[in-house]
Amino acid sequence: MSKREQWSSKTGFILAAAGSAVGLGNIWKFPYIAGENGGAAFLFIYLICILAIGLPILNIEILLGRETQKNPVGAFKAIHGGDSNWRYVGALGVFASFTILSFYSIVGGWSVAYTLEALMGTFDSFVIKNFSPEYGMSSPKVAGEFFDLKNSNPSWVLGYHTLFFLSIIGIILSGVKGGLEKASKFLMPILLFILFALVINGLMLPDSDKGIEFLFSPDWSKINASTFLLALGHAFFTLSLGMGAMMTYGSYLSHNDDIVNASYMVAFLDTVIAILAGVAIFTVVFSSGYDPTAGPGLVFHVLPPLLAQLPGGYIFAFLFFLLLTIAAITSGISILEVSVAYLVDELKFSRKKATIIMGILVYLAAIPCALSFNLLQDATIPIQGKAFTFFDVADFLASNILLPLGGFFLAIFAGYVWGIDSTVKALLKGDSGSLYFGNSILNSSTSKTIFGLLIKYLSPVLIFLVFLYQFGWI
């Protein structure tokens, strides 16, 4: 039996795990959700959710991987026995990752396409030559029509989906050190550099202070139960929790690696990047006099013409969509790795065979999602009174059902099956041995009590409420 491959350093793991967490959710989803929910008011609740719920669950998921050196299915089998029904929770994570990538790769393809369109100067055609009272000097309406026109072409959607998917498969074929870690060490610094460049550019724009105020001056009247549940759901999505990605990455750690401080770093980088993306985007939006509550179309409909009208807009438009592409790739490789690790661990496939087989399966599953914008746009399924395309169904199934369920069962398993004492003891096996703000606090009963309360009661209850909220039952 060959020895399991491991990360070459803690830095490699942190960058890879942060790359998994930093994806389209940070740069595409967070800004428009914040925009629709009062900016800073949403940010405030979001940060609380990350600290109180996201971090504890992140610790547990990585811990399960490190302790067992297995994929999600194998991890539960190793701790609770091969015949235990808990193995189905691991299978839920594998299925969630498979489902997510089936639609995520389409959005990744859009990012690649828009990077090339920016490089070709296409966005200049979105700028209105004469001032428009409704849109200023640019037209998101024209950009939206362009986006819809491109998506109406099956070859365009499938072509860029294929290009994005091949890049993911190529990285995973190279293994943990040569593929996942090397790609993350190369791509994450580039991502941060581009993001800082966009932030600096945004801060230099006229009226950029209005965007900063929107993001950091809370309107407390916006905070309600809906805001809290939405923030918790997004915190879960953006940290890649419940899909087995962090468990799989954790399985490539040695038993001596400290995962608690690494988890802090991953959550910190993920959150900071989401905030910086908000700064980069809202400074441009407010400088252009556009509505920050534009919704999901903020990135593909609104930003291209807004960026194009700025001084140096050609460069910054290219950099923004390159940033989006890099974020999509770093997340995409972690999502596919979950299924690949399952085939390698449980069915004893070689990495090459597992990657090719799973890559083909996910690629084929993504085709109906790609065709949801053209040939299959009328093939819909009624859910909650709405007509859902294949793309919508995959998104709804993963984000609204599989991820909350996965997180719920993780909290239940750690709190009631494995037990808080065993969980805390395992968490402290790493080199630095700190749980919340250091060893001295952990050694007091207070720290363990707080951690236990978060895992056993707060996390499962709030995740369950999010699940009910997604279905409109509360």
C-alpha positions in Angstrom: 0.0 0.0 0.0 1.5 3.3 -1.1 2.0 6.0 1.5 -0.6 8.9 1.4 0.8 12.0 -0.2 1.0 15.0 2.1 1.4 18.8 1.9 5.1 19.8 1.9 4.5 22.6 4.4 1.8 24.2 6.6 2.0 27.3 4.3 1.1 25.1 1.3 -1.9 23.7 3.2 -3.1 27.2 4.3 -2.8 28.6 0.8 -4.5 25.5 -0.7 -7.3 25.6 1.9 -7.7 29.3 1.5 -7.8 28.9 -2.2 -10.6 26.4 -1.7 -12.5 28.8 0.4 -11.8 31.9 -1.7 -13.9 31.4 -4.8 -16.7 32.9 -6.7 -18.6 33.2 -3.4 -16.2 35.9 -2.2 -15.8 37.9 -5.4 -19.1 37.3 -7.2 -21.7 36.5 -4.5 -20.6 38.4 -1.4 -20.6 41.9 -2.9 -24.1 41.6 -4.4 -25.5 39.9 -1.2 -24.0 42.7 0.9 -25.4 45.2 -1.6 -28.9 43.8 -1.3 -28.8 43.7 2.5 -27.6 47.0 3.7 -23.8 46.7 3.2 -22.2 47.0 6.6 -25.2 45.6 8.4 -24.9 42.4 6.5 -21.1 42.4 7.0 -21.4 42.7 10.8 -23.7 39.7 11.0 -21.6 37.8 8.5 -18.5 38.2 10.7 -20.3 36.9 13.7 -21.4 33.9 11.8 -17.9 33.2 10.6 -16.5 33.4 14.2 -19.3 31.5 16.0 -20.3 28.9 13.5 -17.9 28.8 10.6 -14.7 28.4 12.5 -15.8 25.6 14.8 -17.2 23.6 11.9 -14.1 24.3 9.8 -11.9 23.0 12.6 -14.0 19.8 12.9 -14.0 19.1 9.1 -10.2 19.5 8.8 -9.7 17.5 12.0 -11.7 14.5 10.7 -9.5 14.4 7.6 -6.2 14.8 9.5 -7.1 12.1 12.1 -8.2 9.5 9.6 -6.1 10.4 6.6 -9.2 9.5 4.5 -11.8 11.0 2.2 -15.2 12.0 3.7 -16.7 8.5 3.4 -13.5 6.8 4.7 -13.2 9.3 7.6 -16.6 8.5 9.1 -16.0 4.8 8.6 -12.6 5.0 10.3 -14.0 6.7 13.4 -17.3 5.0 13.7 -17.0 1.7 11.9 -17.4 0.6 8.3 -21.0 -0.4 8.8 -22.1 2.8 10.5 -24.7 4.9 8.8 -22.4 7.9 9.4 -20.6 6.9 6.3 -23.6 8.2 4.4 -22.8 11.7 5.7 -19.5 11.4 4.1 -21.2 10.2 0.9 -23.4 13.3 1.2 -20.3 15.5 1.0 -18.9 13.6 -2.0 -22.3 14.0 -3.8 -22.4 17.7 -2.8 -19.0 18.4 -4.3 -20.0 16.6 -7.5 -23.3 18.6 -7.7 -21.6 21.9 -7.0 -18.9 21.5 -9.7 -21.6 20.6 -12.3 -22.8 24.2 -12.2 -19.8 25.9 -10.7 -17.7 25.0 -13.8 -20.2 26.9 -16.0 -19.7 30.1 -14.0 -15.9 29.4 -14.1 -16.2 29.2 -17.8 -17.9 32.6 -17.9 -15.0 34.0 -15.9 -12.5 32.6 -18.4 -14.6 34.0 -21.3 -14.9 37.5 -19.8 -11.1 37.5 -19.1 -10.5 37.0 -22.8 -13.3 39.5 -23.7 -11.6 42.1 -21.5 -8.3 41.4 -23.2 -9.9 42.0 -26.6 -11.4 45.3 -25.4 -15.0 44.1 -25.9 -16.2 46.1 -22.9 -15.4 49.4 -24.6 -18.5 48.8 -26.7 -20.7 48.9 -23.6 -19.8 52.6 -22.9 -22.4 55.1 -24.0 -20.9 58.0 -25.9 -23.6 60.4 -24.7 -24.6 60.8 -21.1 -27.6 58.7 -20.0 -29.6 59.9 -16.9 -30.4 56.4 -16.0 -26.9 54.7 -16.4 -24.4 57.6 -16.5 -21.7 56.9 -19.1 -22.2 53.2 -19.3 -25.0 50.8 -19.9 -25.4 47.6 -17.9 -28.4 46.9 -20.1 -26.1 46.6 -23.1 -23.7 44.4 -21.1 -26.7 42.2 -20.0 -27.8 41.8 -23.6 -24.3 40.8 -24.5 -24.1 38.2 -21.7 -27.5 36.7 -22.7 -26.5 36.7 -26.4 -23.3 34.8 -25.7 -25.1 32.3 -23.4 -27.7 31.6 -26.1 -24.9 30.0 -28.1 -24.3 26.4 -26.8 -20.9 26.2 -28.3 -19.8 29.3 -26.5 -20.9 28.1 -23.1 -19.7 24.5 -23.6 -16.4 25.7 -25.1 -15.4 27.8 -22.1 -16.8 25.3 -19.6 -14.4 22.7 -21.3 -11.5 25.1 -21.1 -12.1 25.8 -17.4 -12.6 22.1 -16.7 -9.4 21.0 -18.4 -7.4 23.4 -16.3 -8.8 21.8 -13.2 -8.1 18.3 -14.3 -4.6 19.1 -15.4 -3.8 20.4 -11.9 -5.3 17.5 -10.1 -3.5 15.0 -12.3 -0.2 16.4 -11.0 -1.0 15.2 -7.4 -1.1 17.0 -4.0 2.4 18.6 -3.9 2.9 19.0 -7.7 -0.6 20.0 -8.5 -2.8 21.3 -5.7 -0.1 22.8 -3.6 2.0 24.2 -6.4 -1.0 25.7 -8.1 -2.2 27.3 -4.9 1.3 28.7 -4.1 1.4 30.3 -7.5 -2.2 31.5 -7.9 -3.0 32.8 -4.4 -0.3 35.5 -4.4 -1.3 36.6 -7.8 -4.9 36.7 -6.7 -4.0 38.9 -3.7 -1.8 41.2 -5.8 -4.6 41.7 -8.3 -7.1 42.3 -5.6 -4.9 44.9 -3.9 -4.4 46.7 -7.2 -8.1 46.8 -7.8 -8.7 48.1 -4.2 -6.1 50.9 -4.6 -7.6 51.9 -8.0 -11.1 52.0 -6.5 -10.0 54.1 -3.5 -8.5 56.7 -5.9 -11.8 57.2 -7.8 -14.1 60.2 -7.1 -16.8 59.5 -4.5 -15.1 56.2 -3.5 -15.7 57.2 0.1 -19.4 56.6 -0.5 -18.6 53.0 -1.3 -16.5 52.6 1.8 -19.2 54.2 3.9 -21.8 51.8 2.4 -19.6 48.8 3.3 -18.4 49.9 6.8 -21.1 52.2 8.2 -23.9 49.9 9.4 -27.5 50.7 9.0 -28.8 48.7 12.0 -32.4 48.9 10.8 -31.4 46.4 8.1 -30.6 43.7 10.6 -33.4 41.1 11.0 -33.8 37.4 11.2 -33.6 37.2 7.4 -30.3 39.0 7.3 -28.9 36.7 9.9 -29.9 33.5 8.2 -28.7 34.7 4.9 -25.3 35.7 6.4 -25.0 32.3 8.1 -25.8 30.5 4.9 -23.2 32.5 2.9 -20.6 32.0 5.6 -21.1 28.3 5.2 -20.9 28.4 1.5 -17.8 30.6 1.3 -15.8 28.5 3.7 -16.4 25.4 1.6 -18.1 23.6 4.5 -20.3 20.6 4.2 -19.0 19.5 0.8 -16.0 17.4 2.1 -13.4 19.7 0.5 -11.8 20.8 3.8 -11.9 17.2 5.1 -10.2 16.0 2.0 -7.5 18.7 2.2 -7.1 17.9 5.9 -6.4 14.3 5.1 -3.2 15.3 3.4 -1.9 16.8 6.7 0.4 14.8 9.1 -0.8 14.0 12.6 1.6 16.6 14.0 0.2 19.5 12.0 -1.6 22.1 14.0 -5.0 22.6 12.3 -6.6 25.2 14.7 -4.3 28.1 13.9 -4.3 27.0 10.2 -8.1 27.2 10.3 -7.9 30.7 11.7 -5.6 31.7 8.9 -7.9 30.1 6.3 -11.0 31.8 7.7 -9.1 35.1 8.0 -7.9 35.1 4.4 -11.3 34.1 3.2 -13.0 36.9 5.1 -10.4 39.6 4.2 -10.6 38.8 0.5 -14.4 39.0 0.6 -14.2 42.4 2.2 -11.5 43.6 -0.1 -13.6 42.4 -3.1 -16.5 44.5 -1.7 -14.2 47.5 -1.4 -12.9 47.1 -5.0 -16.4 46.7 -6.4 -18.4 49.2 -4.4 -15.9 52.0 -4.9 -16.4 51.5 -8.7 -20.2 51.3 -8.4 -20.6 54.4 -6.2 -18.0 56.4 -8.3 -20.1 55.6 -11.3 -23.4 56.6 -9.6 -24.9 53.1 -10.0 -27.2 51.2 -7.7 -25.2 48.9 -5.3 -28.3 46.6 -4.9 -28.0 45.3 -8.5 -28.2 41.7 -7.4 -26.5 38.7 -9.1 -25.9 40.6 -12.3 -23.5 42.9 -10.5 -20.4 41.2 -11.9 -21.3 40.2 -15.4 -23.9 42.9 -16.2 -22.8 45.9 -14.3 -19.0 45.9 -13.8 -17.8 45.4 -17.4 -19.2 48.8 -18.6 -18.4 50.5 -15.3 -14.8 49.4 -15.4 -14.5 50.2 -19.1 -15.3 53.9 -18.6 -12.6 54.3 -15.9 -9.1 55.7 -16.7 -7.0 52.6 -17.4 -10.3 50.6 -17.5 -9.0 48.2 -20.1 -6.3 47.0 -17.6 -8.5 46.9 -14.6 -11.3 45.1 -16.4 -8.8 42.4 -17.5 -7.4 42.2 -14.0 -10.8 41.8 -12.3 -11.9 38.9 -14.5 -8.5 37.3 -14.2 -9.0 37.5 -10.5 -12.4 35.9 -10.8 -11.0 33.1 -12.9 -8.2 32.4 -10.5 -10.6 32.2 -7.6 -12.8 29.8 -9.6 -9.9 27.6 -10.4 -8.6 27.4 -6.8 -12.0 26.4 -5.6 -12.7 24.1 -8.5 -9.7 21.9 -7.9 -10.6 21.4 -4.2 -14.2 20.5 -5.2 -13.1 17.9 -7.8 -10.4 16.5 -5.4 -13.2 15.3 -3.0 -14.5 12.9 -5.6 -11.1 11.9 -6.8 -9.9 11.1 -3.2 -13.0 9.0 -2.7 -12.1 6.8 -5.7 -8.5 6.6 -4.7 -9.2 5.7 -1.1 -12.3 3.5 -1.3 -12.0 1.9 -4.7 -8.2 1.9 -4.8 -8.0 3.7 -8.2 -4.8 5.3 -9.2 -4.9 9.1 -9.1 -4.8 9.3 -12.9 -7.6 6.9 -13.4 -9.7 8.5 -10.6 -9.2 12.0 -12.0 -10.1 11.0 -15.6 -13.2 9.0 -14.6 -14.5 11.5 -12.2 -13.6 14.4 -14.5 -15.6 12.8 -17.3 -18.6 12.2 -15.1 -18.7 15.7 -13.7 -18.1 17.2 -17.1 -21.1 15.2 -18.6 -23.3 16.2 -15.6 -22.5 19.8 -16.3 -23.7 19.7 -19.9 -27.4 20.1 -19.0 -26.5 23.0 -16.8 -24.6 24.6 -19.7 -27.6 24.1 -22.0 -29.9 25.6 -19.5 -29.3 29.0 -21.1 -30.0 28.0 -24.6 -31.2 24.6 -25.9 -32.7 23.4 -22.6 -33.9 26.8 -21.3 -37.5 25.7 -21.5 -36.9 22.3 -19.8 -37.8 23.4 -16.2 -38.8 21.8 -13.0 -41.2 23.6 -10.6 -39.7 24.2 -7.2 -41.3 26.5 -4.6 -43.6 27.9 -7.2 -40.7 28.8 -9.6 -39.5 27.3 -12.8 -36.0 25.9 -12.2 -33.6 25.0 -15.1 -31.1 22.3 -14.7 -28.5 24.9 -13.6 -31.0 26.3 -11.0 -31.7 22.8 -9.7 -28.0 22.0 -9.2 -27.4 25.3 -7.5 -30.5 24.9 -5.3 -29.8 21.3 -4.4 -26.2 21.9 -3.4 -26.5 25.3 -1.7 -29.9 25.0 -0.1 -30.0 21.3 0.9 -26.7 19.4 0.7 -24.4 21.9 2.3 -26.7 22.8 5.3 -27.3 19.1 5.9 -23.6 18.3 5.8 -22.8 21.0 8.3 -25.6 20.0 10.6 -24.5 16.4 10.7 -20.8 17.4 11.2 -21.8 19.4 14.3 -24.0 16.5 15.6 -21.2 14.0 15.0 -18.6 16.0 16.8 -20.8 17.1 19.6 -22.7 13.9 20.4 -21.0 10.9 18.7 -17.3 11.6 18.8 -17.8 13.8 21.9 -16.4 17.2 22.8 -13.6 15.8 25.0 -12.3 13.6 22.2 -12.7 16.4 19.7 -10.8 18.9 21.8 -8.1 16.4 22.6 -7.6 15.7 18.9 -7.5 19.4 18.1 -4.6 19.9 20.4 -2.4 17.2 18.9 -0.8 19.7 16.6 2.5 21.5 17.2 1.2 24.8 18.6 -1.8 23.4 20.5 -4.2 26.3 20.7 -8.0 26.4 20.5 -9.3 29.8 21.3 -6.6 32.4 21.9 -4.0 30.1 23.3 -3.2 27.1 25.5 -3.9 28.9 28.8 -7.5 29.5 27.9 -8.0 26.0 26.5 -6.7 24.5 29.7 -9.5 26.2 31.6 -12.9 24.6 31.6 -14.4 27.8 30.2 -12.8 27.4 26.8 -14.0 23.8 26.4 -17.5 24.8 27.6 -17.8 27.6 25.1 -16.5 25.3 22.3 -18.9 22.6 23.4 -21.9 25.0 23.4 -21.0 26.2 19.9 -20.8 22.7 18.5 -23.5 20.9 20.4 -26.2 23.6 20.5 -25.6 26.9 18.6 -24.3 25.4 15.3 -26.8 22.7 14.7 -29.8 24.8 15.8 -28.8 27.8 13.6 -27.9 25.5 10.6 -31.3 23.8 11.0 -33.0 27.3 11.0 -31.1 28.2 7.8 -32.3 24.9 6.2 -35.9 25.8 7.2 -35.5 29.4 5.9 -34.2 28.2 2.5 -37.5 26.3 2.1 -39.6 29.2 3.3 -40.9 27.3 6.3 -39.9 30.1 8.7 
